[in-house]
């Protein structure tokens, strides 16, 4: 048999054998995870569902979500003492308080990788996009998915590309901590809502 004919038979045989193996491969129990589309954030990385299922439910306390020593009690003087002068301060439309009927001033203070929202001179939200800022438990942008679960336990919700933690495990009343997970399976943004009493 000529050499080219033997080569052709060998290639066809290998192709048919490969097609047989692929066609009769056992089905997977769960479909493989799909890559997120551009701009969408992956909430649960491959293997993450098992990690979430194994994570304990933990109750949040006020100390668990603060950044450094900044709580909702912090006013402009304490913020400057703790963080220094902001890169910028901007005024937002006022917030109308239904209970008092007053319009309360809302300001946004911006630092490098950190944004603070102040309502009537008190912090109501802290948002971090830089690894230089940590929560009181030590979580920071760039930490892995498993580290979030180690520090904060099982999330109460998966919402808008984020792991959401509420005051009471299993509750969706007030959920002060949102941790977005990037497509690199790392923390992308940490948002703490610190509403005044």
N, C-alpha and C positions, 0 to 999 in steps of 0.2 A: 504494500500500500504506500503510495507516495506520502512524503512527509507532510505536505500542506493539507492533504485529506485527513490524515491522522490527527493533526492539530485541530482542524475544524470539528471533527467528531468529539475530541476531548473537550473543547470549549462548549459545544452544544450539550454534551453530557453533564458538565459541571453546572451549566445554566439551568437545565431541567432539574437536576438534583437540588440546587439552591432554591428553585421555585417551590419544589415539594416541601423542603424544610420550612420555608417561610409560610407557605399556605397552611401547614398543619401544626404550626407552633401553637401551644396552648394559649387560650385567651387570658389576658390579665384580669385580675379581679376588679381593679379600678382603672379608669382611663388615665393615661399619663398626663401630668400637669401641662397645661398650655402656657406658652410664654405670654406675658402681659403685652398688650398692644402699646404702642408708643404713647407715653404720657400717663398710662395707667399704672398704678402701683400694685405689686403683688402683695397680698395680705398674708397668705400662708404659703411658705416655700415648700418644695417637695419634702415630705416627711414631717412637716409642721403640724398636720392634723393629729398625728400620734403624740407629738410633744404636748399639744394643747390638751388632749384627752388625759394625759398623765399628770399634767400640772395641777397643783392643789389650788382650791379656791381660797383667796386671801382677802381679808377685810382691809380696806384702805383706811388710813388715818390721815389727819391733816398734815402730819409731819412727813408722810410718805411722798407727797407730791410737790413739796416746796423746792425751790431752787436756791441753794445756799441757805440763807436765813430769811429769804423774802417770802412773807406770807401776805394775805390780803390786808393785814394791818399796816403793812409798809406804805409810807407816804414818800413824797419826793425827797425829803431830807435823808431818810434811811436808804433809799434807793441810790442816791448820789454817793453816800458814804460807803455803800457796799460795792457799787459798780463803777463809780466815777461819772463823769459827764457823758450824757448820751450823744451819739453821732447826730441824731435829729430828734425833734419833738414836733408832732403835728396834731392839729385839732381835728376831731371827727365830728359829725353831726351829733348833737346832744341826745342822750338817752332819756326818754320820758318815763318817769317812775309812776306807775299807775296808782300805787298806794298813797303817795303824797301829792300827786298832781304836778310835781316839779320836773323841769328839764335839768338833768345832771350833765355836767361837762365830761366829755370823753376825750382823752389824749392818748396818743401812741408814742412811746419812747422807743427808739431804735438804737441798738448796740450792734457790734460785730457778731452776727449769727444769733441775735437775741432780740425779741420784740416784746414789749410790755404794754398792755392796755390798762389805763388808769381811768376809773370811773369816779368822779367826784374826789379825786386825789388819792384813791386807794386802788391797789392792783386787783384786777378782775381776771386777767389772763396773761400767761407767760408762754411764749412760743420759742423753742430753740431749734436752730438748724445747723449748729456747729458743735463739734466734739469738745470744745473748750468749756461748755456749760453742762453741769451734771445735776440730776435730781438729788434729793437728800439720801436716796437709796443707792446712788452711784450710777444710775442709767444715763447714758449720753448718746448723742448721734454717732452712728458708726458701730455701736455694739450689735452683736448678733441676735437673731430671733430667739435663740435659746436663753440668752442672758435676760431678755425681757421677762420671759416666763419664770426664770429662776428668781428674779427680784420681785415681780408683781403677781405671779401665779397665772391662773387661767383667766383669760379676758371674759368680761360679761357679754361683750358684743364684738362682732367684726363688722365695721361700718365705714364706708367711704375710704377704703384703703388703709384702715387703721385698726389696731387692737384697742378696744375701749374698756376702761375700768371704771366701775361705779362704786359709790360708798358702800353699798350692801351687795355682797356676791349674789349674782343671779337677778339683780334688780336693774331696772333701767331708769330709775327716778332721776338722780343727779349723778352724772358720770364725769368727774373732773379730770380724768387723764386719758389722753388719746396719743397712741404711739404709732406713727406710720412706718411701714416696712417697705424698703425700696426693693427694686427688682434684683439687687445684689444680696438680698436676704439680711439686710442690716437696717438699723434704725435710721430713718430719714428725717423725721421731725418729731418733736415731743411738744405737746400742747397741754398745759395745766390751766384749768379754769378754777379760779379762786374767788368765788362770789362772796361778798360781805354777808355777815349774819343778818 
